[in-house]
Amino acid sequence: MNTQDAAELGRLTARRTAELVRSGELSPTDTVDAAIVRIEESDAVLNAVVFTAFEQARAQAHTLTARLSRGEPVGLLAGVPTLTKDSFSAKKGWPTSAGLSILRDDRAQHTTNYPRRMEAADAIMLGTTNSAVFGFRGTTDSKAFGPCRNPHDPRLNAGGSSGGSAAAVAAGYVPIAGATDVGGSIRIPSAWCGTYGFQPTPGRAPFPARPNHFGPSPYFFEGPITRTVEDAALAMEVLQGYDSGDPAALPGCLDFVGAYDRGTARGLEGIRVGVTTDYGIFPVHSEIRDGFDRAVTALHSLGAEVVDIDLQLPYSQSQLSDVWSRLTAIGTYSNIEALAARGIDVRTQCPEELPEPMMRWVEVAASMTIGQLVHDQTVRSGVFDAFERAFTSVDLLMAPTVAHPPVPNAVDGFTQGPSMIEEQSVDPLIGWCMAYLTNFTGNPSASLPSTTASGLPMGIQITGRPHGDLEVIAASAAFEQARLWTSHYNRSAQGLGRFIGEGVSPLASDVS
């Protein structure tokens, strides 16, 4: 398949791809081969994909073609190519490296729900995407794999920790990619890459975590990154449903596609949206503030009642980012200890690949007292209470997803976010990622694409009441109508194409 044909297929949505496959106008082999061409052409620059299973994907495409020829029923996402995150979202027999070279050949012993349910819907898995080491920061980089570069400008990072998934979707490799989120890892890279990232209610897309089902880490989510809200709704139709392996799994299924249709038809008429640029505590880059103000103007055009809101969070941004880091490090400590029990001691076998800030928090978590743990969960409860108070007067909350535009890539494998915003210090791991607040509370939320005045991608986060997944999807659909972001992907293709066409070395644009 030639590059032009592959690029044309790469612009199709998942919905349209599946329609054409079911009608026979496209074959599953066409969709898979086109995606492979796109990855092979661009990924030396982008570095979004860290493991490929192309021959397995082609075999699945042939099997699906035979089923279609026999008139057998096929799934909702028939023939749609997809990728899943390298860390935590596992397919049995595929490596799950967690960003470490020592785990490149460590094969997963079970399949998590994103690969399982997507394949049950006849989507075709192509491989895994680049992510941060153990997912513990808002950027995507590692000594083992290098930085995931931003399709809009490969000198910049794609965000994290699911950066490879967001970059792959923005660049047109696939229309849907799987991601996980314990501090905004679906929504942060969506903000920086200009994609749509949906974080559902805990248990709506069940995640049977191992080895610890019950925390006390912040809420952990599995969800989709897409280019359109409709494709996210389709993905959620597939990913939802009870799973006895997740103690938080919710019974029953919601009508996500119906919510999308409702949002496109009705807009936001009668919806009261509370807007906040900074949640009252975060320093926010001036470009993000300006971009957010333009997004608020769009809300008015959709018929929403827009009100400024102060959540009155009782803690500073540094206190909250420290609590997030301590609680999340408990899960990282658990993963490191589980590997050690299997004879893989990452502390001694690849210490140079372990980010120092992450390991500092892991050591803090290992020595926490019961009193400290109770304190941190009490702080988390205070954030929950602040959100609950806010939702007594509004239907939705809207804020920037992150407080800073994309940052340049480093060359040492340890790209981090900003340490200073508007002359105020922030934790470069997570302190600029305001998205992590809903990992404390469990409110469903989504990051919608927007742009800064200079044309860089930024995210607008819409947050709903507890279990208000459908309201978030409907509002996202309405917002999409007013601020169609198709041009984002044209710009990303142009930017990436310029680097490829000029023969830029994959590392030539990174900074020391």
Summary of the structure (lengths in Angstrom):
residues: 512
radius of gyration: 21.0
end to end distance: 38.3
largest distance: 64.9
contacts: 2018
relative contact order: 0.14
helix: 43%
strand: 14%
